Amino acid sequence: MRNFLILLGIYIAAGTAISLYVMRVKQSQEDYFIGGRKIGAVLSALTYASTTYSAFMMVGLVGLSYAHGIGAFIFETSYLVATIILLSVYGKKIWQLGKEQVLISPMELFSARYGHLTSLIGAIICFVALIPYTSVQVIGLAKILSKFGEPRITFGTGVIVATLVICIWAFIGGLRGVAITDALQGLFMLGIAVFAVFWTGNYMGGIEISRFPNEFWTPARFINLTLPWCFFALTNPQVSQRLFILRDRNALKRMIILFGIFGFLYTLIVTLMGFSAKYGTIKGIFPQIADRDSVIIEVLDLMMSRFTTWIALPLALSIVFASVSTANSIILSLASMFSRDVASQRENVWWGRIFIIILTAVVGIFSLTRPAYLVELSVASSKILLCFVPLFFGLFHWGKGGRYTGIFALVGGASAGIVTSFFGLSWGSVYTIIIAFILFFLGNVVDERWGIENGETG
């Protein structure tokens, strides 16, 4: 559709202009990766929200709400409540460590306690885990482009366009450029979602929330999907690194409040759209959708057929916004880890920029395989990252442990996450976090018996 491509072109041009404006000032790694630690509360809240609420929400969660009812709202609200608690308890501590120790990469949180090798292994695990999660953003964006672009724009072409935009913006602007575009995108996403949910509810005439638990939301599946989400604020580096960017403690407090408000409103809106679409299916005014990730596409089609393009096109564009903002943040975070934890380059930003190109290419190739449903794919990534929970526990609550403690927890926990995901074990998340903690304490014993006499406790 020509109008959509015009809007998309304006969006890409505006975002590129912002990134180029930021690039004109020479940036250190601190400026490029974490905005020089000078970001205020409002901008931080919006970039945190845009980083968190990705294509997973408007594509994945709308479909999950449609297919399986109120459990989807409980699932996502559990994440929000857990995140606010974690940010309230640990946010100030992480911010303080970042400021005092001049930390830039998320893995540098662990270097002093667990050693550089632990940070290196942690960076590699993040690369492996976040490629699928980043591909969720590219897939969501490509679906929209292939649906609302000209007929010759295939899914593959959409993937290429998506990866190019993500790569160029992260490459040029760094964190400051991404934060500004995130803020604008976040406000747009929330604003257009309000119009969309009112239109959908009015057209469908009601909501269908199903019951909870049900055939899908068994206790085992709910815990398995929710547990990784509850620790997302700590274990996912693209969001934990956001705590380094804040200029002071007051900005952190206000950021948590503003993010909580944004998160609740957006979660409520997105799930209500799914509930309304399900009610429409029951009443025979909306088609039965087998592929739940396509529910939002059918809603957009319905809007177009009812001559409400003024809602449909901006709503489609908001999914593009969500995809790009989250992917940019992940790519930048991984690039900081590659520069500082893998390549040990602590001055030149070009190592990070080179890795941005490589990583986006890998993500694009992975996205072409169209793996799994978006919700399950996102959760699988966070399940692997559960191996970082014991390290945070050790950092703030356990005064012991060194090199082997960190290595055992990361390698064993990540391996458990991968294996349980591969075999589809219903309690996989629980097994993963238990194994990670067991190996954490086992590594602690090894450190105490062998590490001290070998001088390897740090």
C-alpha positions in Angstrom: 0.0 0.0 0.0 1.5 3.2 -1.2 0.4 5.4 1.8 2.0 3.0 4.3 5.3 3.1 2.3 5.2 6.9 2.3 4.7 6.9 6.1 7.5 4.3 6.5 9.8 6.4 4.3 9.2 9.5 6.4 9.8 7.5 9.6 13.1 6.0 8.3 14.3 9.5 7.1 13.4 11.1 10.4 15.1 8.5 12.5 18.2 8.6 10.3 18.3 12.4 10.6 18.2 12.1 14.4 21.0 9.5 14.4 23.2 11.6 12.1 22.6 14.7 14.3 23.9 12.7 17.3 26.8 11.3 15.3 28.2 14.7 14.5 29.7 14.9 18.0 32.6 12.7 18.7 31.6 10.0 21.1 33.5 7.9 23.7 32.4 4.4 24.5 30.5 5.8 27.5 28.7 8.3 25.2 28.0 5.7 22.5 26.8 2.8 24.6 25.2 4.5 27.6 24.6 8.1 26.7 27.3 9.5 29.0 25.2 8.6 32.1 23.2 11.9 31.5 19.8 10.6 30.6 16.8 12.0 32.6 13.8 10.2 34.0 11.2 10.8 31.2 13.6 9.8 28.4 14.9 6.8 30.4 11.3 5.6 31.1 10.3 5.9 27.4 13.4 4.1 26.1 13.1 1.4 28.8 9.4 0.9 27.8 10.2 0.9 24.1 13.0 -1.5 24.6 10.8 -3.9 26.6 7.5 -3.6 24.8 8.5 -4.9 21.4 6.7 -6.6 18.5 6.1 -9.3 21.1 3.3 -7.2 22.4 1.2 -6.0 19.5 1.9 -9.2 17.4 2.5 -11.9 20.0 0.4 -10.9 23.0 -2.6 -9.8 21.0 -2.6 -13.2 19.5 -2.0 -15.0 22.8 -4.9 -13.0 24.4 -7.1 -13.9 21.4 -6.3 -17.6 21.5 -6.0 -18.3 25.3 -7.8 -15.5 27.2 -7.2 -13.8 30.5 -4.2 -15.9 31.2 -2.2 -13.7 28.8 -3.0 -10.6 30.8 -2.0 -12.4 34.0 1.2 -13.6 32.4 2.3 -10.1 31.2 1.1 -8.4 34.3 3.3 -10.8 36.3 6.2 -9.5 34.4 5.3 -5.9 35.0 4.9 -6.4 38.8 8.1 -8.4 39.1 10.0 -5.8 37.1 8.8 -2.9 39.3 9.8 -4.9 42.4 13.3 -5.8 41.0 13.9 -2.2 39.8 12.9 -0.9 43.2 15.1 -3.3 45.1 18.1 -3.6 42.9 17.9 -0.7 40.5 19.7 1.8 42.8 22.4 -0.8 43.6 23.1 -1.5 40.0 23.1 2.2 39.1 25.5 2.9 42.0 27.9 0.1 41.0 27.8 1.4 37.4 28.6 4.9 38.4 31.3 4.0 41.0 33.1 1.4 38.9 32.5 3.2 35.6 30.7 0.2 34.1 29.5 0.3 30.5 28.9 -3.3 29.5 26.3 -5.3 31.5 28.8 -8.1 32.0 31.2 -5.8 33.7 28.9 -6.0 36.7 30.3 -9.5 37.3 34.0 -9.0 36.5 35.2 -7.8 39.9 33.5 -10.7 41.8 33.6 -13.5 39.4 36.5 -12.6 37.1 36.9 -11.6 33.4 36.4 -15.2 32.1 32.9 -15.2 33.7 32.1 -11.9 31.9 33.4 -13.3 28.6 31.3 -16.5 28.9 28.3 -14.3 29.9 28.7 -12.2 26.8 28.8 -15.3 24.6 25.7 -16.7 26.3 23.9 -13.4 25.6 24.9 -13.6 21.9 23.4 -17.0 21.7 20.2 -16.3 23.6 19.4 -12.9 22.1 19.7 -13.8 18.5 16.2 -15.5 18.6 14.7 -12.6 20.6 16.1 -10.0 18.2 14.7 -12.1 15.3 11.3 -11.7 16.9 11.5 -8.0 16.2 12.6 -8.5 12.6 9.9 -11.1 12.0 7.2 -8.8 13.4 8.4 -5.9 11.2 8.8 -8.1 8.1 5.2 -9.4 8.6 3.9 -5.8 8.5 6.0 -4.8 5.5 5.0 -7.9 3.5 1.3 -7.3 4.3 1.0 -3.5 3.9 3.8 -2.8 1.4 3.6 -3.1 -2.4 2.8 -6.7 -3.6 6.4 -7.2 -4.6 7.6 -6.8 -0.9 7.9 -10.4 0.2 8.6 -11.6 3.7 12.3 -11.9 2.7 12.4 -8.4 1.4 10.8 -7.2 4.7 13.6 -9.0 6.7 16.3 -7.2 4.6 14.7 -3.8 5.0 14.2 -4.4 8.8 17.8 -5.5 9.4 19.2 -2.5 7.4 17.2 0.0 9.4 18.2 -1.6 12.7 21.8 -1.8 11.7 22.1 1.8 10.3 20.4 3.5 13.3 22.4 1.6 15.9 25.6 2.0 13.9 25.2 5.8 13.4 23.6 7.1 16.6 24.5 4.9 19.5 22.5 5.1 22.7 21.7 8.8 22.6 20.2 8.5 19.1 18.3 5.3 20.0 17.0 6.9 23.2 15.6 9.9 21.4 13.9 7.8 18.7 12.7 5.3 21.4 11.0 8.2 23.3 9.1 9.4 20.2 8.2 5.9 19.2 7.0 5.0 22.7 4.6 7.9 22.8 3.4 7.2 19.3 2.9 3.5 20.2 0.8 4.2 23.3 -1.2 7.0 21.6 -2.3 5.0 18.5 -3.0 1.9 20.7 -5.6 3.8 22.6 -7.4 4.7 19.4 -7.1 1.1 18.1 -8.5 -0.6 21.3 -11.5 1.8 21.3 -12.2 1.1 17.6 -11.8 -2.7 18.1 -14.0 -2.8 21.2 -16.7 -0.7 19.6 -16.7 -2.7 16.4 -16.7 -6.2 18.0 -19.2 -5.2 20.7 -17.6 -6.9 23.6 -14.8 -9.0 25.0 -14.2 -12.7 25.6 -11.6 -13.5 28.3 -12.1 -17.3 28.6 -11.1 -18.8 31.9 -7.9 -19.4 33.8 -6.5 -22.0 34.1 -7.6 -23.7 30.9 -6.3 -26.3 28.4 -3.4 -24.0 27.4 -2.7 -22.2 30.7 -2.0 -25.2 32.8 0.0 -24.5 36.1 3.1 -26.0 34.5 2.9 -23.9 31.3 2.1 -20.7 33.2 5.1 -21.1 35.5 7.4 -22.2 32.7 6.5 -19.1 30.6 6.2 -16.6 33.4 9.4 -17.4 35.5 11.9 -16.2 32.8 9.7 -13.1 32.3 9.7 -12.3 36.0 13.6 -12.0 36.1 13.7 -10.2 32.7 14.7 -6.8 34.3 17.9 -8.4 35.6 18.8 -11.1 33.2 18.3 -9.4 29.9 21.4 -7.1 29.3 19.6 -4.6 27.0 17.4 -3.6 29.9 19.8 -4.0 32.9 22.2 -1.8 31.0 19.5 0.9 30.9 20.2 1.5 34.6 23.7 2.8 33.7 22.3 5.6 31.6 20.5 7.5 34.4 22.0 10.8 35.6 21.0 10.5 39.3 18.9 8.5 41.8 15.9 10.8 41.6 15.8 10.1 37.8 15.8 6.4 38.6 12.9 6.7 41.0 10.8 8.7 38.5 11.7 6.4 35.7 10.3 3.4 37.6 7.0 5.1 38.3 6.6 6.3 34.7 7.6 2.9 33.3 5.0 1.3 35.6 2.2 3.5 34.3 3.2 3.0 30.7 3.6 -0.7 31.1 0.2 -1.2 32.7 -1.7 0.9 30.2 0.0 -0.8 27.2 -0.5 -4.3 28.6 -4.2 -3.6 29.3 -4.7 -2.1 25.8 -3.0 -4.9 23.9 -4.8 -7.7 25.7 -8.2 -6.0 25.4 -7.6 -6.0 21.6 -7.1 -9.7 21.7 -10.2 -10.3 23.9 -12.3 -8.1 21.6 -11.1 -10.0 18.5 -12.1 -13.3 20.1 -15.5 -12.0 20.9 -15.9 -11.0 17.3 -15.0 -14.5 16.2 -17.6 -16.0 18.5 -20.2 -13.5 17.1 -19.2 -14.3 13.5 -18.0 -10.8 12.6 -14.2 -11.7 12.8 -12.6 -14.7 11.2 -11.4 -17.7 13.1 -7.6 -17.4 13.2 -5.4 -20.5 13.5 -2.0 -18.7 13.5 -2.4 -16.5 16.5 0.6 -14.3 15.4 -1.6 -13.3 12.5 -4.5 -11.9 14.6 -3.2 -8.3 14.5 -2.8 -8.6 10.7 -6.5 -9.5 10.4 -7.5 -6.7 12.7 -5.6 -4.3 10.5 -7.3 -5.8 7.4 -10.7 -5.2 9.0 -9.8 -1.6 9.8 -8.8 -1.1 6.2 -12.0 -2.6 4.9 -14.0 -0.3 7.1 -12.2 2.8 5.7 -10.4 3.5 9.0 -7.0 3.8 7.4 -6.2 6.7 9.7 -6.0 4.1 12.5 -4.8 1.0 10.6 -1.7 2.6 9.0 -0.4 4.3 12.1 -1.1 1.1 14.1 0.9 -0.9 11.6 3.7 1.7 11.8 3.7 1.4 15.6 4.6 -2.3 15.2 7.5 -1.3 13.1 8.5 1.3 15.8 8.3 -1.4 18.5 10.4 -3.8 16.5 13.1 -1.3 15.6 13.4 0.2 19.1 13.9 -3.2 20.9 16.2 -4.5 18.2 18.4 -1.4 18.4 18.7 -1.7 22.1 19.7 -5.4 22.0 22.2 -4.8 19.2 23.9 -1.9 21.0 24.0 -3.9 24.3 25.6 -6.9 22.6 28.1 -4.6 20.8 29.2 -3.1 24.1 29.9 -6.6 25.4 31.8 -7.6 22.3 33.9 -4.5 22.5 34.7 -4.6 26.2 34.2 -8.2 27.4 35.3 -10.2 24.2 37.7 -7.9 22.3 38.9 -6.0 25.5 38.7 -2.8 23.6 37.8 0.0 26.0 38.4 3.1 24.1 37.5 2.8 20.3 33.8 2.5 19.5 34.5 1.1 16.0 34.9 -2.5 17.3 31.3 -2.2 18.5 30.2 -0.8 15.2 31.8 -3.6 13.3 30.0 -6.1 15.5 26.7 -4.3 14.9 27.0 -5.2 11.2 27.9 -8.8 11.9 25.1 -9.4 14.4 22.3 -7.8 12.4 23.3 -10.0 9.4 23.1 -13.1 11.7 19.8 -12.0 13.0 18.4 -11.4 9.5 19.5 -14.9 8.4 17.9 -16.5 11.5 14.7 -14.5 10.9 14.3 -16.0 7.4 13.7 -19.4 9.0 10.5 -18.0 10.7 11.0 -20.1 13.9 8.1 -20.8 16.4 5.5 -18.4 17.8 6.8 -15.1 18.8 5.8 -15.4 22.5 7.5 -18.8 22.9 10.5 -17.6 21.0 10.9 -14.6 23.3 10.5 -16.7 26.5 13.0 -19.3 25.3 15.6 -16.6 25.0 14.9 -15.3 28.6 14.9 -18.9 29.8 18.5 -19.3 28.7 19.4 -16.1 30.5 18.0 -17.3 33.8 21.6 -18.5 34.4 22.4 -14.9 35.5 20.0 -14.9 38.4 22.4 -16.7 40.8 25.2 -14.2 39.9 23.0 -11.3 40.9 22.1 -13.2 44.1 25.8 -13.7 44.8 26.6 -10.0 44.0 24.0 -8.6 46.4 23.3 -11.3 49.0 26.2 -13.7 49.2 29.6 -12.6 50.2 31.4 -15.6 48.8 32.2 -17.0 45.4 34.7 -16.3 42.6 35.7 -17.5 39.2 34.4 -21.1 39.4 31.2 -19.9 41.0 30.4 -17.7 38.0 31.6 -20.1 35.4 29.7 -23.1 36.8 26.4 -21.2 37.1 26.6 -19.7 33.6 27.7 -22.7 31.6 25.5 -25.2 33.5 22.4 -22.9 33.7 22.6 -21.8 30.0 23.1 -25.5 28.9 20.0 -26.5 31.0 18.0 -23.7 29.4 18.9 -24.8 25.9 18.3 -28.5 26.6 15.0 -28.0 28.3 13.8 -25.7 25.4 14.9 -28.2 22.8 13.0 -31.0 24.4 10.0 -28.8 25.4 10.0 -29.8 29.0 6.9 -28.4 30.8 8.9 -27.4 33.9 12.0 -26.3 31.9 12.3 -22.8 33.4 12.1 -24.3 37.0 14.7 -26.9 36.1 17.0 -24.3 34.6 17.0 -21.9 37.6 17.4 -24.8 40.1 20.4 -26.3 38.1 22.0 -22.8 37.9 21.7 -22.3 41.6 23.0 -25.8 42.4 26.0 -25.2 40.2 26.5 -21.7 41.7 26.9 -23.2 45.2 29.0 -26.1 43.8 31.3 -23.6 42.2 31.4 -21.7 45.5 32.8 -24.9 47.2 35.4 -25.3 44.5 36.4 -21.6 44.9 36.8 -22.1 48.7 38.8 -25.3 48.4 41.0 -24.6 45.3 40.6 -21.0 44.3 42.0 -19.5 47.4 45.2 -21.5 47.5 45.7 -20.9 43.7 44.9 -17.2 44.1 41.9 -17.4 41.7 39.0 -16.2 43.8 38.5 -13.0 41.7 
